[in-house]
């Protein structure tokens, strides 16, 4: 396996293992496509359509930080 494929496989393995909460600011046109893609690779998407929702959502994520994981 070449190094790029090996790196991609490792990232996907970690995503599926850790199931990170991923905040997305997107429009309604691509919202379901983006959410489905993130679900397929093991993420837990939170879809936002207005930038005014980002701060309260981030604060909610911080409240549950012990239950959420960060993928590096």
PDB file with SEQRES, HELIX, SHEET and CRYST1 records, atoms N, CA, C and O in Angstrom:
SEQRES   1 A   72  UNK UNK UNK UNK UNK UNK UNK UNK UNK UNK UNK UNK UNK          
SEQRES   2 A   72  UNK UNK UNK UNK UNK UNK UNK UNK UNK UNK UNK UNK UNK          
SEQRES   3 A   72  UNK UNK UNK UNK UNK UNK UNK UNK UNK UNK UNK UNK UNK          
SEQRES   4 A   72  UNK UNK UNK UNK UNK UNK UNK UNK UNK UNK UNK UNK UNK          
SEQRES   5 A   72  UNK UNK UNK UNK UNK UNK UNK UNK UNK UNK UNK UNK UNK          
SEQRES   6 A   72  UNK UNK UNK UNK UNK UNK UNK                                  
HELIX    1 AA1 UNK A    3  UNK A   18  1                                  16    
HELIX    2 AA2 UNK A   31  UNK A   41  1                                  11    
HELIX    3 AA3 UNK A   51  UNK A   53  5                                   3    
HELIX    4 AA4 UNK A   54  UNK A   63  1                                  10    
SHEET    1 AA1 2 UNK A  21  UNK A  25  0                                        
SHEET    2 AA1 2 UNK A  44  UNK A  48  1                                        
CRYST1    1.000    1.000    1.000  90.00  90.00  90.00 P 1           1          
ATOM      1  N   UNK A   1       0.856  -1.174   0.000  1.00  0.00           N  
ATOM      2  CA  UNK A   1       0.000   0.000   0.000  1.00  0.00           C  
ATOM      3  C   UNK A   1       0.904   1.239   0.000  1.00  0.00           C  
ATOM      4  O   UNK A   1       1.867   1.312   0.763  1.00  0.00           O  
ATOM      5  N   UNK A   2       0.583   2.211  -0.865  1.00  0.00           N  
ATOM      6  CA  UNK A   2       1.420   3.406  -0.919  1.00  0.00           C  
ATOM      7  C   UNK A   2       1.167   4.291   0.306  1.00  0.00           C  
ATOM      8  O   UNK A   2       0.144   4.124   0.970  1.00  0.00           O  
ATOM      9  N   UNK A   3       2.060   5.217   0.622  1.00  0.00           N  
ATOM     10  CA  UNK A   3       1.948   6.027   1.845  1.00  0.00           C  
ATOM     11  C   UNK A   3       0.662   6.854   1.931  1.00  0.00           C  
ATOM     12  O   UNK A   3       0.102   7.007   3.017  1.00  0.00           O  
ATOM     13  N   UNK A   4       0.190   7.386   0.805  1.00  0.00           N  
ATOM     14  CA  UNK A   4      -1.041   8.179   0.827  1.00  0.00           C  
ATOM     15  C   UNK A   4      -2.243   7.317   1.201  1.00  0.00           C  
ATOM     16  O   UNK A   4      -3.065   7.717   2.025  1.00  0.00           O  
ATOM     17  N   UNK A   5      -2.345   6.140   0.597  1.00  0.00           N  
ATOM     18  CA  UNK A   5      -3.439   5.223   0.937  1.00  0.00           C  
ATOM     19  C   UNK A   5      -3.349   4.758   2.389  1.00  0.00           C  
ATOM     20  O   UNK A   5      -4.367   4.604   3.064  1.00  0.00           O  
ATOM     21  N   UNK A   6      -2.143   4.539   2.853  1.00  0.00           N  
ATOM     22  CA  UNK A   6      -1.928   4.104   4.227  1.00  0.00           C  
ATOM     23  C   UNK A   6      -2.373   5.192   5.212  1.00  0.00           C  
ATOM     24  O   UNK A   6      -3.000   4.896   6.230  1.00  0.00           O  
ATOM     25  N   UNK A   7      -2.046   6.441   4.903  1.00  0.00           N  
ATOM     26  CA  UNK A   7      -2.444   7.562   5.751  1.00  0.00           C  
ATOM     27  C   UNK A   7      -3.961   7.715   5.757  1.00  0.00           C  
ATOM     28  O   UNK A   7      -4.563   7.907   6.813  1.00  0.00           O  
ATOM     29  N   UNK A   8      -4.581   7.632   4.580  1.00  0.00           N  
ATOM     30  CA  UNK A   8      -6.041   7.749   4.488  1.00  0.00           C  
ATOM     31  C   UNK A   8      -6.731   6.632   5.266  1.00  0.00           C  
ATOM     32  O   UNK A   8      -7.723   6.874   5.952  1.00  0.00           O  
ATOM     33  N   UNK A   9      -6.212   5.425   5.161  1.00  0.00           N  
ATOM     34  CA  UNK A   9      -6.794   4.291   5.877  1.00  0.00           C  
ATOM     35  C   UNK A   9      -6.688   4.491   7.393  1.00  0.00           C  
ATOM     36  O   UNK A   9      -7.612   4.146   8.129  1.00  0.00           O  
ATOM     37  N   UNK A  10      -5.580   5.040   7.855  1.00  0.00           N  
ATOM     38  CA  UNK A  10      -5.392   5.287   9.289  1.00  0.00           C  
ATOM     39  C   UNK A  10      -6.348   6.376   9.783  1.00  0.00           C  
ATOM     40  O   UNK A  10      -6.914   6.251  10.869  1.00  0.00           O  
ATOM     41  N   UNK A  11      -6.532   7.431   9.005  1.00  0.00           N  
ATOM     42  CA  UNK A  11      -7.465   8.497   9.380  1.00  0.00           C  
ATOM     43  C   UNK A  11      -8.888   7.952   9.456  1.00  0.00           C  
ATOM     44  O   UNK A  11      -9.610   8.248  10.408  1.00  0.00           O  
ATOM     45  N   UNK A  12      -9.297   7.169   8.479  1.00  0.00           N  
ATOM     46  CA  UNK A  12     -10.640   6.573   8.498  1.00  0.00           C  
ATOM     47  C   UNK A  12     -10.816   5.628   9.681  1.00  0.00           C  
ATOM     48  O   UNK A  12     -11.883   5.596  10.293  1.00  0.00           O  
ATOM     49  N   UNK A  13      -9.789   4.867  10.005  1.00  0.00           N  
ATOM     50  CA  UNK A  13      -9.866   3.962  11.152  1.00  0.00           C  
ATOM     51  C   UNK A  13     -10.093   4.747  12.438  1.00  0.00           C  
ATOM     52  O   UNK A  13     -10.923   4.368  13.264  1.00  0.00           O  
ATOM     53  N   UNK A  14      -9.342   5.859  12.608  1.00  0.00           N  
ATOM     54  CA  UNK A  14      -9.499   6.674  13.816  1.00  0.00           C  
ATOM     55  C   UNK A  14     -10.864   7.341  13.864  1.00  0.00           C  
ATOM     56  O   UNK A  14     -11.473   7.423  14.931  1.00  0.00           O  
ATOM     57  N   UNK A  15     -11.357   7.823  12.717  1.00  0.00           N  
ATOM     58  CA  UNK A  15     -12.693   8.423  12.680  1.00  0.00           C  
ATOM     59  C   UNK A  15     -13.753   7.424  13.119  1.00  0.00           C  
ATOM     60  O   UNK A  15     -14.611   7.740  13.943  1.00  0.00           O  
ATOM     61  N   UNK A  16     -13.691   6.233  12.574  1.00  0.00           N  
ATOM     62  CA  UNK A  16     -14.693   5.208  12.915  1.00  0.00           C  
ATOM     63  C   UNK A  16     -14.586   4.784  14.375  1.00  0.00           C  
ATOM     64  O   UNK A  16     -15.594   4.462  15.005  1.00  0.00           O  
ATOM     65  N   UNK A  17     -13.397   4.782  14.903  1.00  0.00           N  
ATOM     66  CA  UNK A  17     -13.186   4.375  16.290  1.00  0.00           C  
ATOM     67  C   UNK A  17     -13.667   5.459  17.268  1.00  0.00           C  
ATOM     68  O   UNK A  17     -14.296   5.144  18.278  1.00  0.00           O  
ATOM     69  N   UNK A  18     -13.377   6.719  16.974  1.00  0.00           N  
ATOM     70  CA  UNK A  18     -13.652   7.800  17.910  1.00  0.00           C  
ATOM     71  C   UNK A  18     -15.009   8.470  17.718  1.00  0.00           C  
ATOM     72  O   UNK A  18     -15.518   9.096  18.648  1.00  0.00           O  
ATOM     73  N   UNK A  19     -15.606   8.352  16.530  1.00  0.00           N  
ATOM     74  CA  UNK A  19     -16.913   8.936  16.235  1.00  0.00           C  
ATOM     75  C   UNK A  19     -17.022  10.397  16.702  1.00  0.00           C  
ATOM     76  O   UNK A  19     -17.835  10.707  17.573  1.00  0.00           O  
ATOM     77  N   UNK A  20     -16.207  11.292  16.129  1.00  0.00           N  
ATOM     78  CA  UNK A  20     -16.194  12.671  16.601  1.00  0.00           C  
ATOM     79  C   UNK A  20     -17.463  13.450  16.212  1.00  0.00           C  
ATOM     80  O   UNK A  20     -18.065  13.200  15.168  1.00  0.00           O  
ATOM     81  N   UNK A  21     -17.845  14.384  17.065  1.00  0.00           N  
ATOM     82  CA  UNK A  21     -18.925  15.316  16.773  1.00  0.00           C  
ATOM     83  C   UNK A  21     -18.339  16.394  15.871  1.00  0.00           C  
ATOM     84  O   UNK A  21     -17.356  17.039  16.237  1.00  0.00           O  
ATOM     85  N   UNK A  22     -18.932  16.596  14.693  1.00  0.00           N  
ATOM     86  CA  UNK A  22     -18.391  17.531  13.711  1.00  0.00           C  
ATOM     87  C   UNK A  22     -19.430  18.593  13.410  1.00  0.00           C  
ATOM     88  O   UNK A  22     -20.505  18.295  12.890  1.00  0.00           O  
ATOM     89  N   UNK A  23     -19.097  19.855  13.747  1.00  0.00           N  
ATOM     90  CA  UNK A  23     -19.994  20.977  13.471  1.00  0.00           C  
ATOM     91  C   UNK A  23     -19.784  21.433  12.033  1.00  0.00           C  
ATOM     92  O   UNK A  23     -18.649  21.600  11.589  1.00  0.00           O  
ATOM     93  N   UNK A  24     -20.889  21.634  11.302  1.00  0.00           N  
ATOM     94  CA  UNK A  24     -20.828  22.045   9.907  1.00  0.00           C  
ATOM     95  C   UNK A  24     -21.709  23.260   9.691  1.00  0.00           C  
ATOM     96  O   UNK A  24     -22.880  23.263  10.070  1.00  0.00           O  
ATOM     97  N   UNK A  25     -21.147  24.289   9.084  1.00  0.00           N  
ATOM     98  CA  UNK A  25     -21.925  25.449   8.672  1.00  0.00           C  
ATOM     99  C   UNK A  25     -22.066  25.340   7.159  1.00  0.00           C  
ATOM    100  O   UNK A  25     -21.089  25.511   6.430  1.00  0.00           O  
ATOM    101  N   UNK A  26     -23.264  25.060   6.689  1.00  0.00           N  
ATOM    102  CA  UNK A  26     -23.475  24.797   5.273  1.00  0.00           C  
ATOM    103  C   UNK A  26     -24.838  25.315   4.830  1.00  0.00           C  
ATOM    104  O   UNK A  26     -25.629  25.773   5.655  1.00  0.00           O  
ATOM    105  N   UNK A  27     -25.111  25.244   3.546  1.00  0.00           N  
ATOM    106  CA  UNK A  27     -26.420  25.669   3.047  1.00  0.00           C  
ATOM    107  C   UNK A  27     -27.324  24.449   2.864  1.00  0.00           C  
ATOM    108  O   UNK A  27     -26.865  23.309   2.928  1.00  0.00           O  
ATOM    109  N   UNK A  28     -28.593  24.699   2.640  1.00  0.00           N  
ATOM    110  CA  UNK A  28     -29.566  23.611   2.530  1.00  0.00           C  
ATOM    111  C   UNK A  28     -29.341  22.713   1.312  1.00  0.00           C  
ATOM    112  O   UNK A  28     -29.758  21.555   1.310  1.00  0.00           O  
ATOM    113  N   UNK A  29     -28.691  23.238   0.290  1.00  0.00           N  
ATOM    114  CA  UNK A  29     -28.488  22.469  -0.940  1.00  0.00           C  
ATOM    115  C   UNK A  29     -27.595  21.258  -0.705  1.00  0.00           C  
ATOM    116  O   UNK A  29     -27.883  20.170  -1.202  1.00  0.00           O  
ATOM    117  N   UNK A  30     -26.532  21.435   0.035  1.00  0.00           N  
ATOM    118  CA  UNK A  30     -25.565  20.347   0.235  1.00  0.00           C  
ATOM    119  C   UNK A  30     -25.616  19.737   1.631  1.00  0.00           C  
ATOM    120  O   UNK A  30     -24.800  18.875   1.959  1.00  0.00           O  
ATOM    121  N   UNK A  31     -26.541  20.162   2.436  1.00  0.00           N  
ATOM    122  CA  UNK A  31     -26.599  19.712   3.820  1.00  0.00           C  
ATOM    123  C   UNK A  31     -26.717  18.193   3.952  1.00  0.00           C  
ATOM    124  O   UNK A  31     -25.957  17.581   4.701  1.00  0.00           O  
ATOM    125  N   UNK A  32     -27.637  17.595   3.251  1.00  0.00           N  
ATOM    126  CA  UNK A  32     -27.820  16.144   3.387  1.00  0.00           C  
ATOM    127  C   UNK A  32     -26.640  15.374   2.796  1.00  0.00           C  
ATOM    128  O   UNK A  32     -26.263  14.327   3.323  1.00  0.00           O  
ATOM    129  N   UNK A  33     -26.060  15.873   1.721  1.00  0.00           N  
ATOM    130  CA  UNK A  33     -24.895  15.202   1.123  1.00  0.00           C  
ATOM    131  C   UNK A  33     -23.729  15.207   2.111  1.00  0.00           C  
ATOM    132  O   UNK A  33     -23.075  14.186   2.321  1.00  0.00           O  
ATOM    133  N   UNK A  34     -23.480  16.366   2.709  1.00  0.00           N  
ATOM    134  CA  UNK A  34     -22.382  16.493   3.673  1.00  0.00           C  
ATOM    135  C   UNK A  34     -22.618  15.609   4.887  1.00  0.00           C  
ATOM    136  O   UNK A  34     -21.709  14.914   5.343  1.00  0.00           O  
ATOM    137  N   UNK A  35     -23.846  15.637   5.414  1.00  0.00           N  
ATOM    138  CA  UNK A  35     -24.160  14.811   6.586  1.00  0.00           C  
ATOM    139  C   UNK A  35     -24.002  13.331   6.271  1.00  0.00           C  
ATOM    140  O   UNK A  35     -23.441  12.589   7.077  1.00  0.00           O  
ATOM    141  N   UNK A  36     -24.481  12.891   5.127  1.00  0.00           N  
ATOM    142  CA  UNK A  36     -24.364  11.477   4.761  1.00  0.00           C  
ATOM    143  C   UNK A  36     -22.916  11.054   4.576  1.00  0.00           C  
ATOM    144  O   UNK A  36     -22.539   9.946   4.957  1.00  0.00           O  
ATOM    145  N   UNK A  37     -22.101  11.928   3.994  1.00  0.00           N  
ATOM    146  CA  UNK A  37     -20.687  11.613   3.814  1.00  0.00           C  
ATOM    147  C   UNK A  37     -20.004  11.461   5.174  1.00  0.00           C  
ATOM    148  O   UNK A  37     -19.228  10.527   5.377  1.00  0.00           O  
ATOM    149  N   UNK A  38     -20.290  12.378   6.106  1.00  0.00           N  
ATOM    150  CA  UNK A  38     -19.681  12.289   7.428  1.00  0.00           C  
ATOM    151  C   UNK A  38     -20.140  11.054   8.187  1.00  0.00           C  
ATOM    152  O   UNK A  38     -19.345  10.417   8.878  1.00  0.00           O  
ATOM    153  N   UNK A  39     -21.412  10.714   8.062  1.00  0.00           N  
ATOM    154  CA  UNK A  39     -21.916   9.489   8.681  1.00  0.00           C  
ATOM    155  C   UNK A  39     -21.225   8.257   8.094  1.00  0.00           C  
ATOM    156  O   UNK A  39     -20.897   7.319   8.820  1.00  0.00           O  
ATOM    157  N   UNK A  40     -21.010   8.266   6.787  1.00  0.00           N  
ATOM    158  CA  UNK A  40     -20.394   7.117   6.115  1.00  0.00           C  
ATOM    159  C   UNK A  40     -18.968   6.866   6.587  1.00  0.00           C  
ATOM    160  O   UNK A  40     -18.526   5.718   6.639  1.00  0.00           O  
ATOM    161  N   UNK A  41     -18.238   7.937   6.933  1.00  0.00           N  
ATOM    162  CA  UNK A  41     -16.854   7.748   7.377  1.00  0.00           C  
ATOM    163  C   UNK A  41     -16.730   7.646   8.893  1.00  0.00           C  
ATOM    164  O   UNK A  41     -15.626   7.488   9.413  1.00  0.00           O  
ATOM    165  N   UNK A  42     -17.856   7.734   9.610  1.00  0.00           N  
ATOM    166  CA  UNK A  42     -17.831   7.504  11.046  1.00  0.00           C  
ATOM    167  C   UNK A  42     -17.984   8.727  11.918  1.00  0.00           C  
ATOM    168  O   UNK A  42     -17.891   8.618  13.141  1.00  0.00           O  
ATOM    169  N   UNK A  43     -18.216   9.888  11.333  1.00  0.00           N  
ATOM    170  CA  UNK A  43     -18.413  11.099  12.125  1.00  0.00           C  
ATOM    171  C   UNK A  43     -19.848  11.234  12.605  1.00  0.00           C  
ATOM    172  O   UNK A  43     -20.734  10.503  12.161  1.00  0.00           O  
ATOM    173  N   UNK A  44     -20.068  12.164  13.504  1.00  0.00           N  
ATOM    174  CA  UNK A  44     -21.410  12.484  13.994  1.00  0.00           C  
ATOM    175  C   UNK A  44     -21.656  13.946  13.622  1.00  0.00           C  
ATOM    176  O   UNK A  44     -21.215  14.848  14.334  1.00  0.00           O  
ATOM    177  N   UNK A  45     -22.356  14.186  12.510  1.00  0.00           N  
ATOM    178  CA  UNK A  45     -22.512  15.555  12.032  1.00  0.00           C  
ATOM    179  C   UNK A  45     -23.575  16.345  12.779  1.00  0.00           C  
ATOM    180  O   UNK A  45     -24.623  15.814  13.147  1.00  0.00           O  
ATOM    181  N   UNK A  46     -23.286  17.618  12.995  1.00  0.00           N  
ATOM    182  CA  UNK A  46     -24.256  18.593  13.467  1.00  0.00           C  
ATOM    183  C   UNK A  46     -24.313  19.651  12.376  1.00  0.00           C  
ATOM    184  O   UNK A  46     -23.323  20.335  12.114  1.00  0.00           O  
ATOM    185  N   UNK A  47     -25.464  19.784  11.744  1.00  0.00           N  
ATOM    186  CA  UNK A  47     -25.592  20.656  10.588  1.00  0.00           C  
ATOM    187  C   UNK A  47     -26.190  22.002  11.005  1.00  0.00           C  
ATOM    188  O   UNK A  47     -27.262  22.057  11.608  1.00  0.00           O  
ATOM    189  N   UNK A  48     -25.482  23.082  10.675  1.00  0.00           N  
ATOM    190  CA  UNK A  48     -25.938  24.443  10.943  1.00  0.00           C  
ATOM    191  C   UNK A  48     -26.117  25.165   9.622  1.00  0.00           C  
ATOM    192  O   UNK A  48     -25.329  24.970   8.696  1.00  0.00           O  
ATOM    193  N   UNK A  49     -27.145  25.997   9.526  1.00  0.00           N  
ATOM    194  CA  UNK A  49     -27.363  26.746   8.290  1.00  0.00           C  
ATOM    195  C   UNK A  49     -27.243  28.254   8.487  1.00  0.00           C  
ATOM    196  O   UNK A  49     -27.370  29.020   7.531  1.00  0.00           O  
ATOM    197  N   UNK A  50     -27.000  28.678   9.714  1.00  0.00           N  
ATOM    198  CA  UNK A  50     -26.875  30.102   9.992  1.00  0.00           C  
ATOM    199  C   UNK A  50     -25.714  30.315  10.957  1.00  0.00           C  
ATOM    200  O   UNK A  50     -25.605  29.622  11.968  1.00  0.00           O  
ATOM    201  N   UNK A  51     -24.856  31.266  10.644  1.00  0.00           N  
ATOM    202  CA  UNK A  51     -23.668  31.486  11.477  1.00  0.00           C  
ATOM    203  C   UNK A  51     -24.019  31.899  12.904  1.00  0.00           C  
ATOM    204  O   UNK A  51     -23.203  31.728  13.810  1.00  0.00           O  
ATOM    205  N   UNK A  52     -25.218  32.439  13.119  1.00  0.00           N  
ATOM    206  CA  UNK A  52     -25.641  32.799  14.461  1.00  0.00           C  
ATOM    207  C   UNK A  52     -25.811  31.599  15.375  1.00  0.00           C  
ATOM    208  O   UNK A  52     -25.879  31.755  16.594  1.00  0.00           O  
ATOM    209  N   UNK A  53     -25.881  30.411  14.805  1.00  0.00           N  
ATOM    210  CA  UNK A  53     -26.046  29.189  15.598  1.00  0.00           C  
ATOM    211  C   UNK A  53     -24.723  28.580  16.051  1.00  0.00           C  
ATOM    212  O   UNK A  53     -24.716  27.661  16.870  1.00  0.00           O  
ATOM    213  N   UNK A  54     -23.617  29.074  15.535  1.00  0.00           N  
ATOM    214  CA  UNK A  54     -22.341  28.421  15.823  1.00  0.00           C  
ATOM    215  C   UNK A  54     -21.913  28.568  17.271  1.00  0.00           C  
ATOM    216  O   UNK A  54     -21.445  27.601  17.872  1.00  0.00           O  
ATOM    217  N   UNK A  55     -22.061  29.750  17.846  1.00  0.00           N  
ATOM    218  CA  UNK A  55     -21.621  29.951  19.230  1.00  0.00           C  
ATOM    219  C   UNK A  55     -22.418  29.096  20.218  1.00  0.00           C  
ATOM    220  O   UNK A  55     -21.811  28.395  21.028  1.00  0.00           O  
ATOM    221  N   UNK A  56     -23.778  29.128  20.183  1.00  0.00           N  
ATOM    222  CA  UNK A  56     -24.514  28.271  21.126  1.00  0.00           C  
ATOM    223  C   UNK A  56     -24.218  26.784  20.933  1.00  0.00           C  
ATOM    224  O   UNK A  56     -24.177  26.022  21.898  1.00  0.00           O  
ATOM    225  N   UNK A  57     -24.017  26.383  19.693  1.00  0.00           N  
ATOM    226  CA  UNK A  57     -23.733  24.973  19.434  1.00  0.00           C  
ATOM    227  C   UNK A  57     -22.349  24.604  19.960  1.00  0.00           C  
ATOM    228  O   UNK A  57     -22.172  23.530  20.535  1.00  0.00           O  
ATOM    229  N   UNK A  58     -21.376  25.477  19.769  1.00  0.00           N  
ATOM    230  CA  UNK A  58     -20.029  25.222  20.291  1.00  0.00           C  
ATOM    231  C   UNK A  58     -20.041  25.182  21.817  1.00  0.00           C  
ATOM    232  O   UNK A  58     -19.337  24.373  22.421  1.00  0.00           O  
ATOM    233  N   UNK A  59     -20.835  26.047  22.443  1.00  0.00           N  
ATOM    234  CA  UNK A  59     -20.944  26.028  23.899  1.00  0.00           C  
ATOM    235  C   UNK A  59     -21.572  24.723  24.382  1.00  0.00           C  
ATOM    236  O   UNK A  59     -21.174  24.178  25.412  1.00  0.00           O  
ATOM    237  N   UNK A  60     -22.543  24.232  23.643  1.00  0.00           N  
ATOM    238  CA  UNK A  60     -23.165  22.955  23.986  1.00  0.00           C  
ATOM    239  C   UNK A  60     -22.144  21.836  23.867  1.00  0.00           C  
ATOM    240  O   UNK A  60     -22.100  20.936  24.706  1.00  0.00           O  
ATOM    241  N   UNK A  61     -21.334  21.891  22.838  1.00  0.00           N  
ATOM    242  CA  UNK A  61     -20.291  20.880  22.649  1.00  0.00           C  
ATOM    243  C   UNK A  61     -19.307  20.917  23.809  1.00  0.00           C  
ATOM    244  O   UNK A  61     -18.879  19.868  24.292  1.00  0.00           O  
ATOM    245  N   UNK A  62     -18.938  22.131  24.269  1.00  0.00           N  
ATOM    246  CA  UNK A  62     -18.007  22.253  25.396  1.00  0.00           C  
ATOM    247  C   UNK A  62     -18.613  21.668  26.675  1.00  0.00           C  
ATOM    248  O   UNK A  62     -17.907  21.070  27.487  1.00  0.00           O  
ATOM    249  N   UNK A  63     -19.915  21.844  26.842  1.00  0.00           N  
ATOM    250  CA  UNK A  63     -20.580  21.312  28.030  1.00  0.00           C  
ATOM    251  C   UNK A  63     -20.438  19.793  28.090  1.00  0.00           C  
ATOM    252  O   UNK A  63     -20.300  19.212  29.166  1.00  0.00           O  
ATOM    253  N   UNK A  64     -20.475  19.166  26.924  1.00  0.00           N  
ATOM    254  CA  UNK A  64     -20.403  17.707  26.859  1.00  0.00           C  
ATOM    255  C   UNK A  64     -19.041  17.235  26.374  1.00  0.00           C  
ATOM    256  O   UNK A  64     -18.919  16.147  25.813  1.00  0.00           O  
ATOM    257  N   UNK A  65     -18.019  18.055  26.591  1.00  0.00           N  
ATOM    258  CA  UNK A  65     -16.680  17.752  26.078  1.00  0.00           C  
ATOM    259  C   UNK A  65     -16.169  16.406  26.565  1.00  0.00           C  
ATOM    260  O   UNK A  65     -15.452  15.720  25.837  1.00  0.00           O  
ATOM    261  N   UNK A  66     -16.515  16.028  27.756  1.00  0.00           N  
ATOM    262  CA  UNK A  66     -16.074  14.734  28.271  1.00  0.00           C  
ATOM    263  C   UNK A  66     -16.662  13.570  27.522  1.00  0.00           C  
ATOM    264  O   UNK A  66     -16.090  12.480  27.521  1.00  0.00           O  
ATOM    265  N   UNK A  67     -17.802  13.782  26.879  1.00  0.00           N  
ATOM    266  CA  UNK A  67     -18.461  12.713  26.133  1.00  0.00           C  
ATOM    267  C   UNK A  67     -18.141  12.776  24.645  1.00  0.00           C  
ATOM    268  O   UNK A  67     -18.452  11.846  23.900  1.00  0.00           O  
ATOM    269  N   UNK A  68     -17.521  13.871  24.211  1.00  0.00           N  
ATOM    270  CA  UNK A  68     -17.167  14.050  22.796  1.00  0.00           C  
ATOM    271  C   UNK A  68     -15.674  13.811  22.654  1.00  0.00           C  
ATOM    272  O   UNK A  68     -14.917  13.953  23.614  1.00  0.00           O  
ATOM    273  N   UNK A  69     -15.264  13.453  21.466  1.00  0.00           N  
ATOM    274  CA  UNK A  69     -13.845  13.182  21.218  1.00  0.00           C  
ATOM    275  C   UNK A  69     -13.348  14.074  20.088  1.00  0.00           C  
ATOM    276  O   UNK A  69     -14.103  14.474  19.201  1.00  0.00           O  
ATOM    277  N   UNK A  70     -12.059  14.370  20.150  1.00  0.00           N  
ATOM    278  CA  UNK A  70     -11.392  15.175  19.137  1.00  0.00           C  
ATOM    279  C   UNK A  70     -10.439  14.273  18.375  1.00  0.00           C  
ATOM    280  O   UNK A  70      -9.641  13.553  18.974  1.00  0.00           O  
ATOM    281  N   UNK A  71     -10.524  14.313  17.051  1.00  0.00           N  
ATOM    282  CA  UNK A  71      -9.613  13.520  16.216  1.00  0.00           C  
ATOM    283  C   UNK A  71      -8.519  14.431  15.708  1.00  0.00           C  
ATOM    284  O   UNK A  71      -8.806  15.482  15.135  1.00  0.00           O  
ATOM    285  N   UNK A  72      -7.271  14.048  15.907  1.00  0.00           N  
ATOM    286  CA  UNK A  72      -6.137  14.848  15.426  1.00  0.00           C  
ATOM    287  C   UNK A  72      -5.521  14.194  14.224  1.00  0.00           C  
ATOM    288  O   UNK A  72      -4.552  14.711  13.668  1.00  0.00           O  
TER     289      UNK A  72                                                      
END                                                                             
